């Protein structure tokens, strides 16, 4: 029935707008400093026309390509012109889901109307929807769901606007030079007041900043590229560690490596800034006596950071559509570009069900590894292990939102990972370090449950709001045998969703940094490199916070907002964990 209704909507839209569908030739080229195709004056008037345009915007909108070429003195970009027309009629609603039938009904109705499902847990589902479409959507749901939703974001356009750099932000040159303006900051045992993390940054700032970071610390940092994206952009990787540059290291020694990735989904800007913050903090603190644990970690492990796995999609969110999710490669439907990178890996790929639906936000491609960037990452990782003596000991994949630490498997709950005990122990430890930094609670569970709206008590059936197979998490864990593989969903729990304000960049980065350092301490002990007298202290002490906080390093932590204060009892998770086995 769902495909039938979807076809009706598509047919009705085609009939009423055959001559109105924009093409890349008919729309003016856009850039970060010029107008896009839609302005306030273009906002449609009639209700059917608004519905029609809402569908077109989500299915067929193809603004002209506009590779951004920055000038050294240009200011950071603001939101593209016309963002109010694009997002002004949209809201984000949270539906409370109590039964399997309700979850299935939401999934089918969202599929019929091509709705953007932001996030789903075993208790709620967040959906972005045009206000005019709400009655139609509610009409497709059972009566029990008609009053079970609340608005989360009622002014998406305002939230979108607030994520772009402030108009008073300094020039790119000032951002880059912020690393070099305080030559004595390392001697003072602190990090500089870096302008880079005051705002989210576009590729035109991110890439030069990475190059500069590597050039300033050549003894333990180097920048390379793992390949190029579908549109030809480099995908940079920053490798840090003392062993890779050591002339005394045995060439036959396996290089134990942690891989940390962000920016898989274009709109999840906080993942990009967080990976950059972790890399920055580790690079700049190496060798300082106040950060002996960082020095130990980098002396024994390499860390590779890929801040933006999806540079084409990320750039598109800066120039055209802030809420774009996929990459930007062409598909068999010319006006529906893009493949969801986290559904495109080979292991557990389950894209058969939506193979003919390239317009879907979670389109997995026509076959495994059809997404260019997924193939690039796969080939690079295999090459590293086969030819460069690399042994990946951990994989961290940063996303947003919902504040969760997820472990394999993603594609199914029916198969338990062989080292489940270790995965749960480390995931709980990472979550503890995250929480002790600023007080924000991160839940821990299997990735197969992370996007499931409802599971029955017997665990015999489940209903998924999103596809689960083909994730990078499962690929690294199963195919590359990375024993400690996790997906970390960063702030928040729905107040802002993917549109996390700039004020959260630093505290979120600090939380993630503490989680990574805690993981490093755990691995030092687990690999027999360092004796740990009290294993519980590896992730931080309840009364004293994380070790980095104990030396007064963490700065700028925000006070918790009322809606994000939690009571946390680790014993509750232990009980849930035992019941699941």
C-alpha positions in Angstrom: 0.0 0.0 0.0 2.9 2.4 0.8 4.3 2.3 -2.7 0.8 2.9 -4.2 0.3 6.1 -2.1 3.9 7.2 -2.9 3.3 6.8 -6.6 0.1 8.9 -6.4 2.0 11.7 -4.7 4.8 11.6 -7.2 2.4 11.5 -10.2 0.3 14.4 -8.9 3.4 16.4 -8.4 4.8 15.7 -11.9 1.4 16.6 -13.5 1.2 20.0 -11.8 4.9 20.9 -12.2 6.2 19.4 -15.3 7.4 22.7 -16.6 8.5 24.0 -13.2 11.0 21.4 -12.2 14.4 23.2 -11.8 17.4 21.8 -13.5 21.1 22.5 -13.1 21.0 24.5 -16.3 18.0 26.6 -15.5 19.2 27.6 -12.0 21.9 30.2 -11.5 25.2 28.9 -10.1 25.5 29.6 -6.4 28.4 30.3 -4.1 28.9 31.3 -0.5 28.6 34.9 -1.4 25.8 35.0 -4.1 22.1 34.3 -4.0 20.6 30.9 -4.5 17.6 30.1 -6.5 15.0 30.6 -3.8 14.2 33.9 -2.0 11.6 35.2 0.3 9.6 36.4 -2.7 9.5 32.9 -4.1 7.5 31.5 -1.2 4.4 29.8 -2.7 1.0 31.1 -1.7 -1.6 28.3 -2.2 -1.8 25.3 0.1 -1.5 22.7 -2.7 1.3 24.6 -4.3 3.1 24.7 -0.9 2.6 20.9 -0.6 3.8 20.4 -4.1 6.9 22.5 -3.6 7.6 20.8 -0.3 7.7 17.5 -2.1 9.8 18.9 -5.0 12.3 20.3 -2.6 12.8 17.0 -0.9 12.8 14.9 -4.0 13.8 16.8 -7.1 15.6 20.0 -6.1 18.9 20.2 -7.9 20.5 23.6 -7.5 23.5 24.2 -9.7 26.9 23.0 -8.6 29.1 25.6 -7.1 32.5 24.6 -6.0 33.6 27.2 -3.5 36.8 29.1 -4.3 37.8 31.2 -1.3 40.0 34.2 -1.3 42.5 34.7 1.5 40.6 37.8 2.8 37.1 36.6 2.4 34.8 36.4 5.4 33.3 33.2 6.6 30.0 32.3 4.9 26.6 33.0 6.4 23.5 31.0 5.7 22.7 30.9 1.9 20.1 33.4 0.7 16.6 32.0 0.7 17.1 29.7 3.7 13.9 31.1 5.2 11.9 30.0 2.2 13.6 26.6 2.2 13.1 25.8 5.9 10.5 28.3 7.2 7.5 26.0 6.8 9.1 23.0 8.5 9.0 21.8 12.1 10.5 18.8 14.0 8.0 16.7 15.8 8.8 13.9 18.4 6.4 11.0 18.4 6.3 8.7 21.5 6.2 5.1 20.3 4.7 2.4 22.6 3.9 -0.6 20.4 5.2 -2.4 17.4 2.2 -1.4 15.3 2.8 2.3 16.0 6.4 2.0 14.9 5.4 0.3 11.7 2.7 2.9 11.0 5.2 5.7 11.4 7.7 4.0 9.2 5.2 3.4 6.4 3.7 6.9 6.6 7.1 8.5 6.5 8.1 6.4 3.5 4.9 7.4 1.6 5.5 11.1 2.2 9.3 11.0 1.8 9.7 12.5 5.3 13.1 13.2 6.9 13.4 11.0 10.0 16.1 12.7 12.1 16.5 10.2 14.9 14.8 7.2 16.4 15.2 5.2 19.7 13.1 2.5 21.4 11.0 5.3 22.9 10.6 8.1 20.4 11.0 9.1 16.7 11.9 12.7 15.6 10.6 13.7 12.2 11.1 16.8 10.2 8.0 17.7 8.3 6.4 20.7 6.5 3.6 22.2 8.6 1.1 21.8 5.7 1.9 18.1 5.5 1.3 17.4 9.2 -2.5 16.7 8.8 -1.9 14.3 6.0 0.8 12.5 8.0 -1.4 12.3 11.1 -4.2 10.9 8.9 -2.0 8.0 7.9 -1.3 7.1 11.5 -3.4 5.0 14.0 -5.6 7.0 16.5 -3.2 6.2 19.3 -0.5 8.4 17.7 -2.8 11.4 16.9 -2.0 13.1 20.2 1.3 11.4 21.1 3.7 14.0 19.6 5.2 17.2 20.7 7.1 19.9 18.7 10.9 19.9 19.3 11.9 22.7 16.9 9.2 25.1 15.7 11.5 27.5 13.8 14.0 25.4 11.8 15.0 28.4 9.7 16.2 30.2 12.9 18.0 27.1 14.1 19.7 26.7 10.7 20.8 30.4 10.7 22.3 30.1 14.1 24.7 27.3 13.1 26.5 29.4 10.5 29.4 31.6 11.6 28.4 35.0 13.0 28.7 37.9 10.6 31.4 39.4 12.8 33.6 36.3 12.5 37.2 37.1 11.6 38.8 36.4 8.2 40.1 33.0 7.4 43.7 34.2 7.7 43.0 35.3 11.3 41.5 31.8 12.1 44.6 30.1 10.7 47.0 32.4 12.5 45.4 31.8 15.8 47.6 28.7 16.2 50.7 30.8 15.9 49.8 34.0 17.9 50.6 32.6 21.3 54.1 31.1 21.1 54.3 30.5 24.9 50.9 28.7 25.4 52.5 25.3 25.6 54.8 26.5 28.4 51.8 27.7 30.3 50.3 24.3 30.2 47.2 25.3 28.4 45.7 25.5 25.0 45.4 28.9 23.2 42.0 30.6 22.9 41.6 29.2 19.4 39.2 31.1 17.2 38.8 27.9 15.1 36.4 26.3 17.6 34.2 29.4 18.1 32.4 28.5 14.9 31.7 25.6 12.6 34.2 25.8 9.7 33.8 25.2 6.0 36.2 23.2 3.9 38.0 26.4 2.8 39.1 26.9 6.4 39.3 23.2 7.6 41.8 22.0 5.0 44.4 24.8 5.3 44.0 24.5 9.1 44.9 20.8 8.9 47.9 21.5 6.7 49.1 24.1 9.2 48.6 21.8 12.2 50.7 19.1 10.5 53.4 21.6 9.5 53.7 23.1 13.0 54.3 19.7 14.6 56.2 17.6 12.1 57.8 15.4 14.7 54.5 13.6 15.5 52.0 14.8 12.9 51.6 14.3 9.1 48.8 15.0 6.7 47.9 12.8 3.8 44.8 11.9 1.8 43.0 8.6 1.6 41.6 9.4 -1.8 39.1 11.7 -3.6 35.4 12.1 -3.3 32.8 11.7 -6.0 33.2 15.4 -7.0 37.0 15.2 -6.9 37.7 16.7 -3.5 40.5 15.4 -1.3 39.6 13.4 1.8 42.4 14.4 4.2 43.7 12.2 7.0 45.8 13.5 9.9 48.1 10.9 11.4 49.6 11.6 14.8 52.0 9.5 16.9 55.7 9.4 17.6 56.4 6.0 16.2 55.5 6.7 12.5 58.4 9.2 12.3 60.9 7.3 14.2 64.0 6.1 12.4 64.7 3.5 15.2 61.4 1.8 14.9 61.5 -1.8 13.5 60.0 -1.7 10.0 58.4 -5.1 10.8 56.6 -3.9 13.9 52.9 -3.6 13.6 51.7 -0.1 14.0 48.7 -0.2 16.4 46.4 2.4 15.2 43.1 4.1 16.3 41.0 5.4 13.4 38.7 8.3 14.3 36.2 9.5 11.6 33.6 12.3 11.4 31.5 14.0 8.7 30.0 10.8 7.3 26.6 12.5 7.1 26.9 16.0 5.7 24.6 17.8 8.1 26.2 16.5 11.3 28.6 19.4 11.6 29.3 18.7 15.3 31.0 15.5 14.3 33.5 17.4 12.0 34.4 20.0 14.6 34.7 17.3 17.4 37.1 15.1 15.4 39.2 18.3 14.6 39.1 19.2 18.3 40.4 15.8 19.5 43.2 15.9 17.0 44.1 19.4 17.9 44.2 18.7 21.6 46.4 15.6 21.3 48.8 17.1 18.8 49.4 20.3 20.9 49.6 18.5 24.2 52.1 15.8 23.2 55.4 16.1 25.0 54.1 18.5 27.7 54.9 17.3 31.2 51.4 18.1 32.4 50.0 15.7 29.8 52.2 12.7 30.3 49.3 10.3 29.5 48.9 11.9 26.1 52.6 11.5 25.5 52.4 7.8 26.5 49.4 7.2 24.2 51.1 8.8 21.2 54.4 7.0 22.0 52.7 3.6 21.7 49.8 4.1 19.3 49.2 6.0 16.1 45.9 7.9 15.7 44.5 8.7 12.3 41.8 11.4 12.1 39.5 11.8 9.1 37.4 14.8 10.0 35.3 14.9 6.8 34.6 11.6 5.1 31.9 13.2 3.0 33.4 16.5 1.8 31.0 17.0 -1.1 27.9 16.7 1.1 29.5 18.8 3.7 30.3 21.6 1.2 26.7 21.4 -0.1 25.4 22.0 3.4 27.3 25.3 3.4 26.3 26.5 0.0 22.7 25.2 -0.5 21.0 22.8 1.9 22.1 22.8 5.5 20.1 19.6 6.2 21.6 17.5 3.4 22.6 14.0 4.6 24.1 11.9 1.7 27.1 12.3 -0.5 26.6 14.1 -3.9 27.3 11.5 -6.5 25.0 10.9 -9.4 22.4 8.2 -9.3 20.1 6.6 -11.9 17.6 9.4 -11.2 19.3 12.6 -12.3 17.4 14.8 -9.9 18.0 12.6 -6.9 21.7 12.5 -6.3 23.5 11.0 -3.3 24.1 7.8 -1.4 24.0 7.3 2.4 27.7 6.5 3.1 26.8 4.6 6.4 24.6 2.2 4.5 27.0 1.6 1.6 29.7 -0.8 3.0 29.8 -4.4 2.0 29.3 -6.3 5.2 25.6 -6.7 6.1 24.5 -4.5 3.2 20.7 -4.6 3.0 20.0 -2.0 0.3 17.8 -4.3 -1.7 14.6 -3.0 -0.2 15.1 0.6 -1.4 17.4 0.0 -4.4 14.9 1.8 -6.7 14.4 4.8 -4.4 17.4 7.0 -5.0 15.4 10.0 -3.5 15.4 8.4 -0.1 17.8 10.0 2.5 19.0 6.5 3.4 19.5 5.2 -0.1 22.2 2.6 0.1 23.1 2.6 -3.6 22.4 -0.1 -6.3 25.0 -2.4 -4.8 27.6 -2.5 -1.9 30.4 0.0 -2.1 28.6 2.0 -4.8 29.3 5.2 -2.8 32.7 6.5 -3.9 33.7 7.6 -0.4 32.8 4.3 1.1 34.9 2.5 -1.5 37.8 4.9 -0.9 37.8 4.3 2.9 37.5 0.5 2.4 40.4 0.4 -0.1 42.6 2.7 2.0 42.0 0.7 5.2 42.7 -2.6 3.5 45.9 -1.2 1.9 47.1 0.1 5.3 46.7 -3.3 6.9 48.1 -5.2 3.9 51.1 -3.1 3.0 51.9 -0.6 5.7 52.1 -2.8 8.8 49.0 -1.1 10.3 46.9 -3.0 12.8 43.7 -1.1 13.6 43.0 -1.6 17.3 40.0 0.7 17.5 37.6 2.5 15.3 35.5 5.5 16.5 32.8 6.8 14.2 31.4 10.2 15.4 27.8 11.1 14.5 24.9 13.1 15.9 22.6 13.2 17.6 21.1 11.4 20.7 24.1 11.0 23.1 24.8 7.3 22.7 27.8 5.0 22.5 26.9 2.2 20.2 28.8 -1.1 19.6 28.4 -3.8 16.9 26.4 -5.2 15.3 24.3 -2.7 13.5 22.8 -4.9 10.8 21.1 -7.4 13.2 20.4 -8.0 16.9 20.2 -11.7 16.3 24.0 -12.2 16.3 26.0 -11.2 19.3 29.6 -10.0 18.7 32.2 -12.5 20.0 33.9 -10.0 22.4 30.6 -8.6 23.7 32.0 -8.3 27.3 34.9 -6.1 26.2 32.7 -4.0 23.9 30.3 -3.3 26.7 33.0 -2.6 29.2 34.8 -0.1 27.0 31.6 1.5 25.8 30.5 2.0 29.4 34.0 3.5 30.2 33.8 5.9 27.2 30.3 7.0 28.3 31.6 7.5 31.8 34.4 9.8 30.6 32.0 11.7 28.5 29.6 12.2 31.4 32.3 13.2 34.0 33.6 16.0 31.7 30.5 18.2 31.6 27.7 16.1 33.1 26.0 15.0 29.9 24.8 11.4 29.9 25.6 9.1 27.0 23.6 5.9 26.9 25.2 2.6 25.9 23.6 -0.1 23.7 24.0 -2.2 20.6 23.9 -0.3 17.4 21.1 -2.6 16.1 18.9 -1.0 18.8 20.0 2.5 18.3 17.6 3.2 15.4 14.9 0.8 16.3 11.6 2.5 17.3 10.2 -0.6 19.1 11.2 -4.1 20.1 8.9 -6.6 21.6 9.6 -8.0 25.0 10.5 -11.4 23.5 13.0 -9.8 21.1 11.5 -12.0 18.4 10.4 -9.2 16.1 11.5 -5.7 15.6 10.5 -2.7 13.5 13.2 -0.4 12.1 12.7 3.2 11.3 15.9 3.2 9.3 17.9 0.5 7.4 20.7 -0.8 9.5 23.0 -2.8 7.2 26.1 -1.7 5.4 27.5 0.4 8.2 31.2 1.4 8.6 30.9 0.2 12.2 30.2 -3.4 11.1 32.7 -3.3 8.3 35.6 -2.4 10.5 34.5 -4.8 13.3 33.8 -7.8 11.2 35.8 -7.5 8.0 38.9 -5.8 9.3 38.7 -7.5 12.8 38.9 -4.2 14.7 38.0 -5.5 18.2 37.0 -2.1 19.7 34.7 -0.5 17.1 32.1 2.1 18.3 29.8 4.7 16.8 29.4 7.7 19.1 26.4 9.9 18.6 27.2 13.3 20.1 25.0 16.0 21.6 22.2 16.6 22.0 19.0 14.6 22.8 16.7 16.5 20.5 16.5 20.1 21.7 18.5 21.2 18.6 19.1 17.9 16.9 21.4 18.3 13.9 21.4 22.1 14.4 23.5 22.2 17.5 24.4 25.8 18.3 28.0 27.0 18.0 28.2 27.3 21.8 28.3 23.5 22.1 31.4 23.0 19.9 34.0 23.3 22.7 32.2 21.4 25.4 31.2 18.6 23.0 34.8 18.4 21.8 36.1 18.3 25.4 33.8 15.4 26.2 34.9 13.5 23.2 38.6 14.2 23.9 38.2 12.8 27.4 36.5 9.7 26.0 39.4 9.1 23.5 42.1 9.7 26.2 40.2 7.3 28.5 40.2 4.7 25.7 44.0 5.2 25.3 44.6 4.7 29.0 42.5 1.5 28.8 44.5 0.2 25.9 47.8 1.0 27.6 46.8 -1.2 30.4 45.2 -3.9 28.2 48.3 -4.2 26.0 50.5 -4.6 29.1 52.3 -1.3 28.5 51.3 0.3 31.8 50.1 -1.2 35.1 46.7 0.1 36.3 46.2 -0.2 40.1 42.6 0.8 40.0 40.8 -0.1 36.7 37.9 2.1 37.6 40.1 5.2 37.6 41.0 4.7 33.9 37.8 6.4 32.8 37.8 9.0 35.6 36.6 9.1 39.2 33.1 10.0 40.2 34.3 12.5 42.9 37.2 14.0 41.0 36.1 14.0 37.4 38.3 13.0 34.5 42.1 13.1 34.9 42.5 16.0 32.5 40.1 18.0 34.6 42.1 17.2 37.6 45.0 19.2 36.1 42.7 22.1 35.3 42.7 21.8 31.5 39.1 21.5 30.4 37.8 25.0 29.7 34.6 26.6 28.7 32.2 23.8 29.9 28.7 24.9 29.7 26.2 24.6 32.5 23.6 22.0 31.9 20.3 23.3 30.5 17.2 22.2 32.4 16.0 19.9 29.7 19.4 18.1 29.6 20.0 17.3 33.2 20.0 13.6 34.0 20.3 11.2 36.9 22.5 8.3 35.9 22.9 5.0 37.6 25.4 2.6 36.1 23.7 -0.3 37.9 20.6 0.3 35.8 22.5 -0.4 32.7 24.1 -3.5 34.2 20.6 -4.9 34.8 19.5 -4.1 31.3 22.7 -5.7 29.9 22.2 -8.9 31.8 18.6 -9.2 30.6 19.6 -8.8 27.0 21.9 -11.8 27.0 
